[in-house]
Amino acid sequence: MESAWIALGSNLGNREQQLSAAIDALARVPHVQVVATSRVYQTEPIGPPPQGLYLNAVAELAVEMTARGLLAVLQTVERAGGRLREAEKRWMPRTLDLDLLLFGEQRIDEPDLVVPHPRMHERAFVLVPLAELARDLRHPVLGRTVGELASAFEDLEDVRLHSMEPLEGVQWPSQQ
C-alpha cells in the first residue's frame, strides 16, 4: 500500500455535501482506503471571476495502484460530482476539485501529472488541513515538513475553520 494525500475543494452547490460524497466515492473504489480526513475549511477563491467561497479539506489515502491510476480515479470522481474539466477555464468555480498532492515519496514530472503538486507549498488552504493530519510529513522535493511549510505563512486568517468534524464517514485521526 502506498500513502497518497489529496486536496478536496468545492465552491458550487452544496459544497460540504460535494466533499463528503467524494470521500464516500473514494472509499468505495477497490484498492483505495480512506485513512483520515481533515476538518473542513472555508477560503477565498484564487483568481477571477468573482465567485463564491471554497470549502477545502485534505484526505490521506492508502492505495494499491500507481499515481496515474489514482489520478484517473480522482478525475472519475470529479466527473461524477459534476465537474467537466474540458469545458472549464483556469480558476473557474467548481462543484468539485480533487488534487493529488503527494504519492509516497515519489517525484513525477509528466505533462498531465506532477507529484508533489507543484503549488501545494504556496497554498495555505492546502497546507493548513494537511498539517492537521501530517504535520511531520516531509515534502520530497523541498525537504521541509508540512508544518514548517504551513508556518511560513504570516497570515492564515483567510483559512477559516468551517466544521469542527472531519468529513462524514471517516474518523478524525485523534479519535482512532
Disulfide bonds with the S-S distance in Angstrom:
none
